[in-house]
């Protein structure tokens, strides 16, 4: 008779497994062996979904246009299936429990995959928006929907990605694109479990470093300024988050000058553009003290870079002292504020908001009314199966916050938009704000330092 393996034997066998084998073993473990609890970010998303059922407020809606070479759509679909199978978050659904919500990780949960044909970008974008508008069944899943589409020519295709933020964020989308672009014959990237990340986050929050971060953020939001003015009063129970967007562009010359001016102050393009946003919002609100949110990837802790799921963290940035009011002074102040917060960037923004009483604004995020989003598109492009891939973050007709300012510098200039809650703001108001923002960016690009 063969003796039962000892604990040491089991530990040795587990240690010898490859990352892929460990992921498959974890997927087959009975649910009872693992306790899954939502992160603070997931709880916020769940609350929003419960308050606004059927509205795609927290839904990723991306259209990827593939051009310049034929694309094997069957291979594309297989890569999507494999990605979803490996990543625990994409095999997760959510059910109500006594504590509010409980994640349920399934051994298998295939994504919804459709195939069609699109005549042009308008049709592709319409299909993606329709896919996002279909309500998600969070308890049944799947929460990932993908459509692959042939284009009007053999060297053109579309990939439409719609997924609920409960299991996905912008970084996760990049991980998916990395998998689709993976050369044939190479192994997929390691897929660490989202549950391990969530457990590690809980432990860190209770650690001395987590408590130090909590104290830091409490100081940052103490005596916060009032939210920005609106065209109509904020309802006590929040709005339906119906939204709109106002697009803007900034020239290549101004884009390069903003980056160069930031470098002179030992900052980055991010700090330079945030300084412009500060100037615009301080003027719009009539106060020099501005509190707005900024997106961080939430992957600063070791072992999180390859985790798919909702790790995004929205943290407050408090901008108060503009010095002499010049763009250079604002850039220095932004650099100081963001560097100080970077040390504590792992602390969930939802926990910061929970300590602010009374609530600053109604809704699931009771602290932030305005948010700044930045992504430097850089010089290089991505290729998938030899085809050029261009992504578009589509307007779903919703607004996550009262105001969101998105800035995307690229090699040919800067594109961006203001997303606004249509129940609070008129389009004309936001259009004037966008025009003022671009005017301040132009002023900041002046060789005299952008004195305002």
KOLDOSE-685186 format. One record per residue (C-alpha): residue in one letter; y, z, x. Coordinates in pm, whole numbers, padded with zeros to 5 digits, always signed. Each point is the difference from the previous one (the first is absolute). Layout:
N
aYZX...
***
This chain:
452
x+00000+00000+00000x+00344-00092+00129x+00233+00296+00042x+00322-00003-00198x+00299-00095+00213x+00201+00293+00129x+00375+00035-00048x+00046-00107+00362x-00209-00313-00068x+00218-00089-00298x+00321+00056+00195x-00129-00220+00281x-00096-00278-00243x+00337+00013-00173x+00180-00010+00334x-00191-00316+00088x+00109-00192-00307x+00254-00277+00032x+00327+00031-00200x-00134-00258-00246x-00327+00190-00046x+00189+00326-00057x+00216-00168-00265x-00310-00135-00181x-00168+00340+00015x+00308+00171-00140x+00015-00253-00284x-00358+00086-00099x+00045+00378+00007x-00019+00166-00342x+00339+00085-00140x-00092+00369-00006x-00016+00010+00380x+00367-00085+00040x+00303+00152-00166x+00271-00255-00063x+00349+00113-00088x+00313-00210-00043x+00277+00007+00255x+00350+00099-00113x+00094-00369-00001x-00294-00088-00223x+00089+00280-00241x+00352-00142-00032x-00136-00349-00068x-00244+00140-00257x+00279+00183-00183x+00208-00317-00013x-00297-00192-00138x-00054+00262-00268x+00366-00003-00101x+00026-00380+00005x-00348-00130-00090x-00040-00372+00040x+00319-00057+00200x-00059-00140+00351x+00253+00230+00166x-00229+00108+00285x-00195-00323+00043x-00009-00218+00312x+00060-00364-00095x-00018-00241+00295x-00034-00377+00018x-00127-00147+00327x+00071-00372+00044x-00240-00172+00245x+00114-00335+00138x-00063-00236+00288x-00379-00003-00007x-00301+00011-00233x-00114+00345-00110x-00356+00095-00095x+00069+00195-00319x-00360+00121-00023x+00029+00156+00346x+00334+00150-00101x-00163+00160-00306x-00291+00130+00207x+00241+00164+00243x+00181+00170-00290x-00331+00132-00136x-00101+00130+00342x+00335+00168+00053x-00023+00176-00337x-00359+00108+00066x+00086+00155+00338x+00314+00185-00105x-00060+00310-00208x+00337-00012-00175x-00081-00337-00158x-00323+00144-00143x+00191+00285-00164x+00091+00061-00364x+00190+00292-00155x-00093+00222-00290x+00181+00283-00175x-00115+00350+00085x+00110+00354-00063x+00234-00022+00299x+00148-00334-00107x-00184-00278+00182x-00312-00035+00211x-00087-00295+00225x-00354-00132-00047x-00143-00194+00294x-00271-00251-00092x-00273-00129+00225x+00076-00349-00129x+00302-00130-00190x+00065-00371+00034x+00356-00127-00026x+00097-00238-00276x-00005-00347+00152x+00111-00318-00177x+00035-00360+00112x+00243-00256-00136x+00242-00277+00095x+00379+00022+00033x+00232-00298-00008x+00292+00172+00172x+00159+00331+00096x+00139+00061-00347x-00346-00017-00153x-00152+00219+00271x+00268+00265-00040x-00034-00008-00379x-00375+00055+00026x+00051+00292+00239x+00251+00163-00234x-00236-00045-00294x-00277+00162+00204x+00229+00295+00077x+00106+00033-00364x-00359+00058-00117x-00041+00378-00041x-00233+00171+00248x-00285+00217-00123x+00024+00268+00269x-00323+00168-00110x-00215-00316-00003x+00160-00218+00268x+00002-00211+00198x+00356+00057+00120x+00003-00310+00223x+00048-00345-00155x+00005-00315+00209x+00032-00365-00100x-00066-00281+00246x+00152-00331-00101x-00017-00357+00118x+00336-00165+00051x+00115-00352-00089x-00114-00129+00342x-00311+00066+00215x+00208+00186+00258x+00161+00241-00249x-00139+00309-00173x+00106+00333-00148x-00123+00356+00021x+00135+00227-00274x-00048+00373+00061x+00064+00259-00272x-00108+00361+00052x+00106+00340-00126x+00189+00211+00252x-00239+00290-00063x-00236-00171+00246x+00225-00230+00202x+00333-00030+00178x+00191-00252+00214x-00191+00096+00316x-00329-00047-00188x+00113-00350-00094x+00049-00078+00369x-00351+00134+00072x-00135-00234-00268x+00182-00296+00153x-00136+00097+00342x-00352-00014-00146x+00063-00339-00159x+00128-00129+00334x-00291+00144+00201x-00164-00272+00211x-00350-00102-00100x-00273+00177+00193x+00202+00317+00061x-00067+00341-00150x+00223+00147-00272x+00238+00278+00096x-00108+00361-00039x+00063+00132-00353x+00067+00377+00014x-00042+00180-00332x+00311+00076-00202x-00158+00331-00104x-00007+00112+00364x+00371-00082+00027x+00077+00194-00320x-00193+00303+00120x+00173-00010+00338x+00339-00021-00169x-00074+00307-00212x-00099+00194+00310x+00311-00112+00189x+00232+00101-00286x-00129+00356+00026x+00020+00009+00380x+00294+00141+00200x+00121-00356+00062x-00009-00072-00373x+00191+00319-00080x+00259-00086+00265x+00040-00342-00163x+00043+00158-00344x+00280+00222+00132x+00170-00297+00165x+00002-00211-00315x+00117+00292-00214x+00306+00020+00221x+00061-00373-00020x+00011-00011-00380x+00179+00333-00056x+00320-00046-00204x-00080-00368-00039x+00275-00226-00133x-00028-00117-00361x-00181-00329-00065x+00194-00326+00001x+00204-00086-00310x-00156-00226-00265x+00135-00222-00277x-00187+00208-00259x-00114+00365+00004x-00343+00083+00134x-00232+00104-00288x-00133+00351+00041x-00361-00123-00020x+00054-00303+00225x+00015-00371-00075x-00270-00258-00064x+00070-00145+00347x+00078-00347-00126x+00169-00164+00295x+00168-00297+00157x+00086-00131+00344x+00308-00144+00164x-00080-00201+00312x+00226-00044+00301x-00007-00167+00341x+00180+00071+00326x+00051-00257+00273x-00192-00013+00324x+00315+00077+00198x+00069+00319-00196x-00367+00099+00018x-00004-00032+00378x+00331+00184+00033x-00126+00295-00208x-00304+00031+00228x+00211-00032+00316x+00250+00262-00120x-00284+00240-00073x-00145-00055+00347x+00335+00092+00154x-00033+00336-00176x-00363+00044+00115x-00117-00080-00352x-00211-00263-00171x+00073-00268-00259x-00122+00250-00259x+00271+00250+00093x+00263-00273+00000x-00087-00121-00351x-00037+00355-00133x+00351+00067+00130x+00126-00296-00206x-00188+00131-00305x+00159+00343+00051x+00349-00152+00007x-00067-00201-00317x-00153+00287-00197x+00263+00253+00114x+00268-00235-00127x-00193-00069-00321x-00053+00371-00070x+00341+00117+00116x-00150+00259+00240x-00059-00009+00377x-00315+00214-00044x-00289-00228-00098x-00362+00092-00064x-00245-00287-00028x-00367-00056+00056x-00162-00207+00270x-00358-00127+00021x-00225+00112+00284x-00351-00133+00055x-00155+00349-00004x-00226-00093+00288x+00150+00202+00281x-00300+00232+00024x-00291-00107+00226x-00271-00211-00162x+00206-00123-00295x+00105-00347+00116x-00314-00165-00143x-00012+00198-00326x+00053-00203-00318x+00145+00191-00293x+00327+00154-00111x+00132+00174+00311x+00359-00115-00050x+00246+00289+00019x+00349-00014-00149x+00222+00245+00186x+00363+00098-00056x+00269-00096+00249x+00318+00207-00014x+00303-00183+00140x+00320+00206+00006x+00230-00027+00299x+00122-00355+00061x+00235+00103+00281x+00289-00245+00016x-00162-00217-00267x-00086-00285+00234x-00332-00175-00013x-00075+00127+00352x+00059+00362-00108x-00217-00045-00308x-00276-00154+00211x+00005+00297+00238x-00016+00243-00293x-00291-00191-00157x-00184-00004+00331x+00040+00377+00034x-00109+00071-00357x-00304-00227+00004x-00121+00121+00340x+00019+00360-00114x-00201-00079-00312x-00257-00205+00188x-00148+00318+00144x-00088+00114-00351x-00077-00337-00158x-00355+00095-00101x+00123+00252-00257x-00036-00147-00352x+00327-00087-00170x-00143+00122-00331x-00026+00354+00136x+00362-00016+00117x+00112-00108-00347x-00203+00276-00167x+00207+00267+00173x+00336-00136-00120x+00114+00179-00315x+00142-00110-00230x-00141-00352+00021x+00256-00242+00139x-00117-00290-00218x-00255-00029-00284x-00340-00157+00061x-00305+00050+00221x+00220-00008+00313x+00256+00264-00091x+00197-00026+00325x+00075-00364+00077x+00204-00246-00207x+00059-00257+00277x-00240-00128+00266x+00040-00218+00312x-00284-00236+00098x-00005-00181+00334x-00246-00240+00156x+00079-00207+00308x-00181-00330-00054x+00020-00092+00367x-00048-00335+00166x-00374-00053-00037x-00191-00120-00303x-00350+00079-00117x-00281-00255-00025x-00309+00021-00220x-00278-00250+00074x+00257-00203+00193x+00241-00021-00294x+00347+00154+00010x+00032+00303-00230x+00330+00080-00169x+00012+00309-00221x+00230+00074-00293x+00049+00344-00158x+00051-00099-00363x+00241+00147-00251x-00206+00146-00287x+00300+00084-00218x-00028+00371+00079x+00192+00252+00211x-00167+00282+00191x+00331+00178+00054x+00347-00021-00150x+00100-00216+00298x-00205-00146+00284x+00158-00191+00286x-00246-00219+00194x+00103-00165+00328x-00219-00253+00182x+00148-00134+00325x-00167-00312+00138x+00055-00265+00266x+00224-00209-00230x+00201+00285-00150x-00051+00283-00246x-00133-00013-00354x+00006+00291-00236x+00050+00129-00351x+00125+00285-00210x-00254+00105-00261x+00156+00196-00284x-00096+00187-00314x+00137-00219-00279x+00033+00297-00236x+00249+00157+00240x+00179-00292+00165x+00147-00332-00107x-00083-00300+00215x+00372-00058+00065x+00033+00348+00150x-00292-00052+00235x+00121-00347+00091x+00335+00145+00107x-00185+00262+00205x-00205-00272+00171x+00314-00199+00078x+00163+00309+00147x-00309+00072+00208x-00001-00347+00154x+00377+00023+00060x-00047+00330+00185x-00281-00154+00203x+00233-00282+00102x+00269+00253+00094x-00253+00198+00203x-00086-00313+00195x+00357-00041+00128x+00034+00025+00375x+00244+00292-00034x-00287+00219-00124x+00040-00052-00370x+00279+00248-00075x-00010+00066-00374
***
